[in-house]
Amino acid sequence: MQAAVPHPLWQPSAGRISASHLAAFTRLAETVSRRHFPDYDSLWRYSTEETAAFWSLVWDYAGVSGDKGSVPFDAGDNLRDAHFFPESTLNYAENLLKRNDDAPALYFRGETEIRRTLSSRELNQLVSRLQQAMRDAGVKPGDRVAGFMPNLPETIAAMLAAVSLGAIWTSCSPDFGVDGALDRFGQTEPRLLFVPDGYLYNGKRIDLADKLAAVVKDLPTLERVLVVDYLGQAAELAATLPKATPLATWLAPYQPEPLFFERVPFRHPLFILYSSGTTGKPKCIVHGHGGTLLQHLKEHQLHADLHEGDVLFYFTTCGWMMWNWLASGLACGATLMLYDGSPFAAGGRALWDYAEEAGCTHFGTSAKYIDALHKSGLEPAREWTLASLRALFSTGSPLVAESYEWVYRAVKADLNLASISGGTDIVSCFALGNACLPVYAGELQCRGLGMAVDVYNDEGKPVIGEKGELVCTRAFPSMPVGFWRDDDGEKYRKAYFNRFPGIWCHGDYAELTEHGGLIIYGRSDAVLNPGGVRIGTAEIYRQVEAFDEIAEALAVGQRWQDDERVVLFVRLAEGAVLDEDLIARLKAKIRDGASPRHVPARIVAVADIPRTVSGKIVELAVKNVIHGEAVSNVSALANPQALKLFENLAELQH
């Protein structure tokens, strides 16, 4: 019986296509290349085969400020050694701060309590004052400036000020525990640290005094801590912290003046982002000015169809690469919607009230949020007109087909629903949306322009219509500059190029469809992914090790209700009992030391935990067993009989 041909849930109108950035770019590409691109696939092939010509055209089309140089691309000896625009100089912040007028640059909501708006001129003025203060503090190119911050306007401004001087910005959100923050900032050694006087979550004001004191104490490179007044307590908190000053006090001597931008080479470090910490401390992934800017401009304009005056929202914290992606929307002349707090504040209405009031055109969130909204019974289409909304982005985990259908039924019928997938590793997307293509349930619309994405089977052969490893076979601008303190590049090589030599292997289990879409089935490694948030097991183990009652632990993700939940297995010390008290203390320790997202949904006692002959526990083998799947590496185990302990556990059935 022949399989049914899938039908699109949405098709863009002819008018929308003709007015899009992609249509204008395609016309330009045809003129410059003297070729015809009748469809997206032909343009995509050009973009991946003619690397230099394509990315040079992106630079020109997007109007990048900087000295382009005469060489768009140097292929080098292999993919890792390729260099884009090796003669160029530019500055990321300069390209984000082109507007200097009374149009809104940033909207901010702290749940339902706090509302603020900064115009482009006001943002420039705040960046100017921060820039002057940083220069007087001796901040120079290559220095690290960190934010342990909520998603505030001051966070955006501090980042822009730091990178305008050639310094490197790095951040995580204040719901990280002490250990989680120190595992990150302890490696990157910032000179300045921006912190809030607290934050909001689910109607509560969260105090940070003890946590900040512990973090600051163990960061010896810190020269100054700047306390941002979010909840009206900056002065009081600053008085209790060493090296701390209220931000308002630090900026008081400075008046706005014209901004200065240190133009740097294309690969000069811009951001340090952090991996999930699966096998130890998080990897510190360095991204450059040019690659980040050019990739984001391409994604925002050619894929998201973001225009000057549009209003872009993404529900994100400062510990996720989507915050960096959101910030880059300023380079298109868009207004950013910043939000701090629970996405379900005000009975789930907070984000949609905000979207309606701000005239949101592009709304970004996680697949888990869409699923939770569906289950809550709230249907935005019934209560808000959302007249301006043109696109809804989803990422963090695969968006199931039922959620696609629900969005078109309960949010808006005329909408580009774009599931997107990439990661911290590339601070961008391998596959994403396209305002000029149809949307099929359960599929990402297309591979990104300039991204030579394929799916390989176990033999390293490209396949269509079969599951396999998502790979990228050619260089792209937002590949990491490298890992911090990985001077010989060996950690970088092992992270992405070991599976298929010379080919970027991303670690996603995926499938290319016949009509050019992509289906993501999840991570192909042991990273946990509850609610679309990548979690490293090592960060959980670190907290559990503090308990004398626990001899050994193993954490896996269990597929559950179209998502994944964290399950923690523990081998108890002799005489210990896994009672309600121990479970509560374990969860509290994990929540406080790592983050609320790390807290297991189930904690289960087992008599033994399987490990290799070298003593390493085998998470993937246990994950396979609890899902009833075969284990391929039994011969490598020192105690393979332990796998039986994880079969058909009653605790995992509810």
N, C-alpha and C positions, 0 to 999 in steps of 0.2 A: 504493500500500500504506500503510495507516494505521500511524503510528509507535506503538511499544509504550508503554503507560502505565507510567511508572516506579513501582516499588514501594519503600516505605520500608525501610531497613535496621533501623530501631529505632522503636518506638512507646512512649511513656511509659505506665505503668500508671495506672488510674483513681485508685488510692491516692496515687500520686506527684503527680498533677495536683492533687488536692484539698488536699494538704498544702503546696502550693507558695506562695511569695510572690505569684506572678502571679495565682493563683486568689483569694487574699485581697484583693489590690489591685483586681482586677476587681469583686469584690463591693462594695468601698468606692466605686469609680468609679460603679457602677450606682446606689448609694444617693444619692451626692452629685449626680449629673447627672440622676437620674430617667430614665435610659435603660437599654436592655438591650443587652449585648454578648455575642452568642451564640458568637462565635469570636474568634480573635486579630486577624483582619483588621479586624473592626468596632472593636475596641479601638484598633488602630493608627491607623485613620482618625480616630477621636475625638482621639487624642493629637496628631495633626498639624494638625487643624482647630481644636481648642479649646486653643490654646497656653497661655494663662494658666491655665485651669482644670486642665489636665493637670499642668503643672509645679508648681503650688501643691499639688496632691494628692500628688505625689512628695515634696515637702518634708515634708508632714504625715505621710505613711505611713512615711517613713524616720526620722522623729523628729529632724530636723536641729536642732542647738543653735545658736541665734542669734536675732536680732530680724528677723522676716520682713518687716515693713512691710505696708502695705495694698495695694500694687500689684505683682502677680506679673509683669507683662509690659508693656513699652512698645514698641510695634512700630516707632516712629520713621518716617522717610521711606523707608527701604529695609532690606533684610536686614542689611546691614553695620552700620547704626546702631541696630538693635534692642537693647534693654536688658532683662535679666531682673532682677526684684526690685531696682529702682533705689533703694528706701528701706532695704534690708536691711543689717545688719552681722552678720558671723560670722567664724569662724576655722577653717580647714581642720584644723589640729592639734588643736583642742579637740574636734572631732568624731571624730578617730581615737584619742583618748586617754581616752575615757569610762570604759573598764574600768580598775579599779585594785585587782586582786585577785591571787590566786595561780595563776589559770588561765594557761597558756602563751600568750604573745603572739607570740614569735619562736622558731622553731627555726633553727639554722644548721649547715651542713655545708661544710667546706673539703675537697672531694673526700672521701677516706677518712681524712684525717689529723686533722681538727679537728671537734669537736662541741660545740655550746653550746645552751643554752635560756635565754631570758629570759621571766619571767612578766610579766603586765600591770603589776604593781606595780614590778618591777625596771626595766621600760622607762620607766615614768613617772618613777622616781627618776633614771635616767640622763638623761632629757630635762631634768629639773629642774636638775641640775648643769650641763649644757651651756647651758641657758637663762641661768642666773645668770652663768656665765663670759662668755657673749656680751654680756649687758647691761653687765657691767663693762668689756668691751672696746669699748663704745660702739655696738654694733650696733643699728640703728634701722630703722623701716619703710622699705622701698625699697632698703636696702642689699643687695648680692649676697653670698651665701655659697656657695662652690663645693665640690664633692667630685670628686676625681680618684681614685675609690675602687672597690674590689670591692663586691659585694653583701653587705656585713657588717651586723650589728645596729647598729654605730656609725654606719653611713651613714644608716639609717632614723632613728636618734635625732638625729643632727646636723641632718637635714632638718626633723624635727618641731620641734626647738628653734628653728631659724632662722625658720621660718614662723610659729611661735607668737608671735614678736615683730613680725611683719609684714615681715620681711626676705624676699628672693627666693632660692629655692634653684635651683642649676643644677649639672649633673653630667655627667661622661663617664667611661668605664671606663679603667683604667690600661693596657690594651693599645693604646690610641691612641698614635700617635707624637707626638713633640714638636710638629711642625707642626699635627697634628690637634687637639691640646689648645689650642695658642695661637690657632689660627683660631677657636676657640670662646670660651675664657675671655678672650682678648685683646679681644674685642668687648664682653663683659659686665662686665669689670673688677671682679672680686670683691675684697672686703676680707679675707675669711678663706678659706683653702684647706685642706680635709681630704685627707690622703694616707695610704696604707698604707706599711708598711716592706717591702713586697714582696707577691707574690700567688702562688697555686698554679695550675698548669695542666699537666694530663697527667702528674702525678707529679713535676713539677719545681717548684722554688722560683725565682721570677723576681725578679731584682734590679732595683731601680728607681733606684738612686742617681744615675747619670748623667742619665737622663731627667728626673728631678725637678729636678735642679740647673739644667738647661737651661730647663725650664718656669718655675721660680720666678724665674730671672734676668730673664726677659722679661715678667713681669707686675708692672709698677711700682706698681699700686694695692694690692698685697698688703701687709697689715700684720702678718699672722701666718700661719704654716703649722703645722697640727696633725698630728702623725705618730701614726697609730693602730697600736698594737702587735698585729699579726696573726701574724707569724712569729717574734716574740721579739727583734726587732732595732730597735725604735723609738728607743731612746736613742742607739744608735750612728749611725743614719741622721740623726736630728735634729741631732747634733753636726756633721754635714757640710753642712747646708743653712742658708742665711741665713734669719733670721726664724722659725726652726723651734723647736718645743717638743713633747716627747712629750705626747700627749693626757692621759695619766695625771697628768703633772706639772701641766698646765694646770688640771685638775679637782680636784686635791688639796685646795685650800682650801675647797671647797664641799660642804655636806651637803644631802641632799634636803629640799625644802620644798614646800608646795603650789604647783602650777603656775599661771603667769600666762598669759592669752591676750589678745592685742591683737585685739579685734574690728574688722574692716575692712570697707569696702564690698564688695559682691558681686564687682565686677570688679577689686579690688585684686590686683596681680601676685603670683602664688604660685610658679610655675615658669617658667624659661626653658629651652625645649627647642630642639634644633638640627635644621635640615633637612640633607639629605645633601650639600649643597655642589656641585650639578651644574654651575652656571655661574659659580662663584666661591666666595668664602667662604660657609660655611653661614649660612642665615638664622636669626636668633634669634627664636623664636616664643614669645610671652608668653601664659601661661594664668593665669586668675584663680582665687581661692579658691572662690567660689560655683559657677561653672560646672563646674570640675573635680570638686568634691565631689558636686554634685547628679547630674551625668552618671554618675559612677562608682557612686554609690549605686543609681541606676536600673539600671545594667548588672549590678552584682553581685547585687542582690536580685531584680529582675523578670525578668532573662534568665538569669543563672548560677544562680539560686536558692541563693545563699550565705546561710547562717543562722549565728547566734551558735553558736560551738563548732565550726564547720566548719574544715577545714584546707586552706588555699589555697597552691598552688605555681605559680610560673611560672619557667621557665628563661630568665633575662634578665640582662643586665648593666645597670649604671647609666647607660649611654649610649643606652638604648632606652626609649621611652615605656611599654613594658610594665612597667618597674620602678615607675614612678609609679602605674600601674594596680594593680599588685600591692600597693603600700603602702596604697592606699585600702581594701583589704580589712579593715583594722583597724576601719574605721568600722562594719562589720557585726558586730563582735565575733568575727571569725574569727582563727585562728592562722595566721601567715604562715610558710611554709617558704622560707628563704633558702639559696642555694647559690652557691659560688664554685668555678670550675674547669671542666674538660672534661665535657661531658655523657656522654662515652664512657669515663670513668674506670672502673677495675676491670672492664675488659672489657665495658663497657656496662651493668654491674650497679649502678653507684653511685646513679643516680637512683631506680631501682626498689626497691633496698634501703631508701633514704631514705623513699620513699613508703609502703612497707609499715610501717616502724618508726613513722612519724609519724601513721599513720592518715589519709593524704591523701584528701580528698573531691573536690578539684578540681585536676586536673593540667594545667598549661599548657606548651606547647612550640612548636616550629616545624614546618612541613610538611616541611622538609628533614630534621629529626631523625627524624620518623616514617618517612620514606622510607629513611633510612640504617639505622634499627633493623630495618626490614623486610628489607633486603638483608643485614644482619649474621647473620640466622638466629636471633637471640634472640627468644623469644616469652614475654613477661611472664606470660601466663596459665598457662604450664607450671610456673613457678618461684615465683610469688607469688600469694597469694589475692586481694589488693587488695579486701578485703571492704568497706572504707569508700568506695571510689572510685565517684562518681556521674557525674562529668563529665570529659571530656578536651577541652581547648581547643587549637586550632591556628591560628597566624597567621604573618605574615611573607611568605608567598607562597601561591598557590592550592594547596589540598590535592586531589590527583588522586583520581579515583573509586576506583582500585585501592587507595589507602591507606585510604580509608573501609572498604572491605571487609576489608582486612587487620586493622584495629583491632578490628572486631567478632569476627573469627576468632581473633586472637592476643593481644589485650589483655584485653578483657572484652565479653561479649555484651550485658549490661544496662548501657548507658552512654550518656549524652548526649554524642555526639561533635559538638562545636561549632566549626566553622571560623568565624573572626571576622575582620573587615576594617575598618580605619579608618586611623589614622595619627597621627604626631607632630603634624600640623597641627591635629587636634582632640583630642588626648590621649585618644582613646576610639574608639568603633566606629560606623560607619554601618550595618553589617549584622553579625549575630552569632547566637548560639545561643538556644535557648528550651527549657527543661526540660519544656514542655507540648506541644511540637509533634513530629511525626515527623522523622526524619533521612533525607534522600535522598543517595545517593552523588554527590559532586562539587559539592554545593550548600551555601551558607550558609542556615541555616534561615529567617531572616526579616530584614526591615528593623527597625532599632531603634525602640522606642517613642519618640515625640516627634521622630523624624528623618524629614522629608518627602523620602525618597530616591526617586529615579526614574532611569531610563536614557533618555538623549536620543540621537536619531540626529543626523546632521550638519546637519539642518535645524532642530534645536532642538525636535523633537517627541518626546513620551514614547512609548516602544515597549515591548512585552512579547514575549518570544520572539525578540528580535533583539539583536545586539551593539551597544553604543554607549557613550557617556560617562556615568559615574556622576555624578549631580548631587544637590544638596539644595536644594529650592525655598523652604524657610522657615527662619527663624532657630532656633537651638538654643543651649543655655546654654554649651557648651564650645567655641564658636567662639573663636579667639584674641582676647585683648584687643587685640592688635596685634603688630607686629614691633618689636624693640628698636631704638631710635634711628630709627624710621620715623615721624617726627613728623607728617607730612601724610597718612600712611596709603597712599601711592601704591604702595609695594612690596606691601603687603597686598592692595590691590585687584587689582594685576596678577597676583598669585599664584593667585587663586581666582575672580575675577569678570570676567576678560577674555573668556573663550570665549563665555559666555552672559550678557550684562549683567544684573546683579541676581540671578543664580543662582550658587550655589556649585558650581564644577566641580572635581572632586577629582583628575582625572587617572588614574582607573582605567577599564579597558576591561571592561565588565560586561554581564550579561544578566539580566533578570527572568524568572522562570519562571511558568508558568500557575498553579501552586499557591502563589505568594508567596515562593518562595526566590530566591536570587541566586547567579549564577555569576560569579566574578572571573577574567578571562583575563590579568591582569597590568597593569602600568603602561602608560599610553598616551604617556608621554614617554620620555626617554632615560636615566632613572635605572637604574643597574645593580642587580641583585637576586639575587646568588648566595646560595643557602641561606636565602633569605627576609630577608637583611640589605640594606637600601637603601644604596647606595654612590654617591657623587658622583664623576663622572669628573674634575672639577677637582682633587680631592684626589690622584688618581693622577698627573695631568699635572704637578702641582707637584713631585712627586718626580722624574719623568722629565726635567724641564727641567734638572736639575743635571748631566746627562750631555752632555758635548761631542759624543759619538758620535751623539746623537739630534737630528735637525733638527726633527722634528715627530712628534706622536703622536696617536692616536685610540683610545679605549676604547669597547667596546660589550658588551652581554650577548648571548651565544648560547644559544638554547634547547638544553638538553642533558640527556638522561636524566631527564625530568620536573622539571627544575630549570633554572637559568640559570648559566652560567659566564662569567667575565670574559675577554675577548680583547683584547689590546693590540696595535694595529698601529703600527709605527714606520717613519718615513722616515729613513734613516740619513744622517749627514753624509758628505761626500765622503771616500772612502778607508776608511770604517768598515765593520766586518763584524759581523753578528749571530751571534757564536759562543757556545759554552756559557758562557764566562767572562762575557761581557756580559749574557747572560740571567740568570745567577746574581746578578750585581751589581745589575741592575735589580730583581729580585725582593726582594733583601735591602733595598735602599733603600726600596722601596714598603712592605715589611713594617715597617721601623723608623720611617719617617716618617709613615705613615698608620695602617695596622693589618694584621694577617694576613689579614683578610677582603678587603682591597683587592688582594691579590697575584693577577696574571692566571694563568689556567690555561694559556693559550697566548700567546706573544709571536711576532708574525709581521712580517717585513720586507716593505714595499711600496715601489714606486718613487714614488708620489705619493698624496696624501690630498685628497679632494674638499673644496672650501670654497665659500662664497658669495662674491658679488662684493665684499662688505665684508670678506672675509678670515676669516670664522668657519667652522670645520670643522663638517661636518654628520654627526653621529653617527647620527641616525635613518635617513638615507639609506643609510649603510653597513650598519646593522642590517637594513634591508629586503633589501639585496642578498645578504647572507650567508644569509638565510633563503629566498631565491628569490622574494621579493615585489617588487611594483612600487614604484618611487620616484615620488612625486607632485610633488616640487619641483625637477625637473631644470632647469627654466628659470631657477631662481634661482642655479644654480651657475656659478662662474667657470671650472671645469675639469670638466665633466660626464664627459669621457672617462675620468677617474680611477676612476669607479665600476666599470669593466670589470675593474680589477685585483683586485676583491674577489669575483669570481664563481668558484664551484666550487673553492675553495682546498683543496688536499689536506691542509694542516695542520689544517683544521677538521673533518675527517672521522673523527677518532679522539680 
